């Protein structure tokens, strides 16, 4: 299995409302999550429909992780949530000679 901190194989999402994703692997072994996926969707309703279609709760606890599709050696455990971007800092432009 490839090192999740250095490589990912991502297939295109079949849902047109899905815009893009950025996978952020943890840099240390003690991180709560080894990978964080930050994705952009057209609407809350599109995101909710996709979560309902692809993820299931396997426990009665409403805070338990959702089980998703098989990726690599096992199913994905997910904690899907929606967030609003409140600030973006861009990298400074570099000069070219």
C-alpha positions in Angstrom: 0.0 0.0 0.0 1.4 3.4 -0.9 2.4 5.8 1.9 -0.7 8.0 2.5 1.5 10.9 3.4 3.0 11.1 0.0 0.6 9.7 -2.6 -3.1 9.3 -3.4 -5.0 7.7 -6.1 -8.2 9.7 -6.5 -10.9 8.8 -9.1 -13.2 11.5 -10.4 -16.4 11.9 -8.5 -19.5 10.8 -10.4 -21.6 13.6 -9.0 -21.6 16.7 -11.1 -22.2 19.0 -8.1 -18.8 18.0 -6.7 -16.3 20.6 -7.7 -12.9 19.5 -6.3 -11.2 18.0 -3.3 -7.9 18.6 -1.5 -6.5 15.7 0.5 -4.3 16.7 3.4 -2.3 13.8 4.9 -1.0 14.1 8.4 2.7 14.7 8.8 2.9 12.8 12.1 1.8 9.4 13.3 -0.1 10.8 16.3 -2.6 12.9 14.3 -6.3 12.2 15.1 -7.0 11.7 11.4 -4.4 10.4 9.0 -6.0 12.2 6.0 -8.4 15.1 5.9 -10.4 15.6 2.7 -11.6 19.1 2.0 -14.0 19.2 -0.9 -16.1 21.9 -2.6 -19.8 21.2 -3.5 -22.3 23.3 -5.4 -24.8 23.2 -2.5 -25.6 21.8 0.9 -28.3 19.7 -0.7 -25.9 18.1 -3.1 -23.5 17.2 -0.3 -26.2 15.8 1.8 -27.5 13.6 -1.0 -24.1 12.2 -1.7 -23.5 11.4 2.0 -26.8 9.6 2.2 -26.0 7.7 -1.0 -22.4 6.6 -0.2 -22.1 6.4 3.6 -24.0 4.5 6.3 -23.9 4.6 10.1 -23.1 1.1 11.4 -23.8 1.9 15.0 -26.8 3.4 16.8 -24.6 6.2 18.3 -25.2 9.3 16.2 -21.6 10.4 16.8 -20.1 7.2 15.5 -18.2 7.5 12.2 -20.0 6.7 9.0 -18.7 3.8 6.9 -18.0 4.6 3.3 -16.9 2.8 0.2 -14.0 0.4 0.1 -10.8 2.2 -0.6 -7.5 0.3 -0.5 -7.5 -2.3 2.2 -10.8 -1.4 3.9 -13.8 0.8 4.1 -13.4 4.5 4.8 -14.5 5.8 8.2 -15.8 9.3 7.7 -16.9 12.2 9.9 -18.6 14.4 7.2 -19.4 17.9 8.2 -20.0 21.2 6.5 -17.8 24.3 7.1 -17.8 27.8 5.8 -14.5 29.4 4.6 -13.9 32.5 6.7 -10.4 33.4 5.5 -8.0 32.5 2.7 -4.4 33.4 2.7 -2.6 33.0 -0.7 1.1 32.2 -1.1 3.1 35.3 -2.1 4.0 35.5 -5.8 7.6 34.6 -6.5 9.7 36.6 -8.9 11.0 34.9 -12.0 14.2 36.0 -13.6 
